[in-house]
Amino acid sequence: MFSERVGRLDEHDPAPLYRQLQRALRDAIQSKVLAPEDALPAERDLADDFKVSRITVRKALDGLVAEGLLTRRQGAGTFVAARVEKSFSKLSSFSEDMLSRGRTPHSVWLNRSAGTVTPEESLRLGLSPGSPVYRFNRIRYADDAPMALEYSTVPGFTLPSTEVVEASLYEALASHDARPVRALQRLRAVLLNAEQAQLMGVQPGDAALLIERRGFAKDGRTVEFTQSYYRGDAYDFVAELNDLS
């Protein structure tokens, strides 16, 4: 039975049943018990298996669809998401996004260096000419698949050296009280040039999504300028919109 794969619900757990079911499915995805593109049983079968109502099942699945962990296909059912859905409503790092979806993130460094701001970086980061900066360029992977090219610049006051950045830039910034708490992002469609395509294992001219992000610390200073090229065949970007009228 499906419940034997992902774990049964605990009748002694005070959490609502839909939350328990969400947690069980999320844990199964993150631990790779459920793999990308795996089909879930029909809602009525899940309800029977877990001994809950179909309303409870629908609410649990709706939440995981909103998180980007599951995807619904008209006439086919519900599947573990293979494409990555990146939410614009949450300020999170690549590593955090991948771990939350049960993928294993890692990077191949192209460059880690110290220098002084270029005119464009000076404008983006609000720094005076000659200010020190650190640059981090890398290929970002989910499991063994290259997903993005990332070019980040941070002011020299945010970190003691480039060596403190290991798997996650945001983790390093957080440990030095410089993690962004808000950001402005701009997205546009681009075509990958030959060098970019080779690094990501795709064809020159393939579609990509370029995200430019400026991250701001609690005191309002700009602490990050990142340009990320995401593979167009592997990423979806979503945003929740609310009617404020």
Steps between C-alpha positions, in 0.01 A plus 500: 500500500607857433477593869758232581748678272457848644389420856161485663339790685520510880163515673672637811661789311316825583579648155209516253476194277572695182819635659606148596439378147692795355792426732501131410501574127755780532734277699459223241594739220796646688631155594446385137255228596289678238705595195440776243218406260361234736120492479292524815191283541164658426359719776226249586762224531717718725196576715423130538862408564562766767144477638428869457249699296559602140479862618796434729695342213419787264610760757826316562576468129405862431765614748771286343404618151534859627847413634601364160554146629205354308347584167154424361447397138155529352354156446815323624517559875751632753874447465816577691636809329801453276536862397599737778252769592672804645271728695548874466315550830776344714857623539700179500829368367549241227619248759192555716270464199656172393511347849135588557413303185701193589780580258870503593664834413866545422713742304798506269699815557602702198649787697532628857690824515545834673520828312360848470163598361437545132284796396195270468561340841549843655160604370325177603656478846507870584876497558761766437759444223788291631292322765602139565269219393496122482385313189362149488433331165382139485286236335212391725390137493197312628606140550715448188319742270641849431218745568643851499800725452540745786709817513491671841674809632490607865660803668822444689341595831267198492763224528858463625615310189381291208600181681212519749253425218464124461170349382274801557574871462192587707618272781835680506331841495266393779793391719642853466164674558479611137234273351246691287160545661336636185587515132404652168501257209471546127429208266541487126527233232839461332679260265813328625823573318744223409706524821195505727340210314814289527522559875140388547506210256241642261505643148607855406191709447291298749258705707589609852358728766727774629428614855672814625474536877600781732486391863470742792606453862301602806669843505402565137843457348531297180687181584461295181479538126445169322434410139375143457434324171248220555437229244169570333421129469541432873355798686163662550466826689179560691358789699193522718286804424241647734216736421563809708199695373 
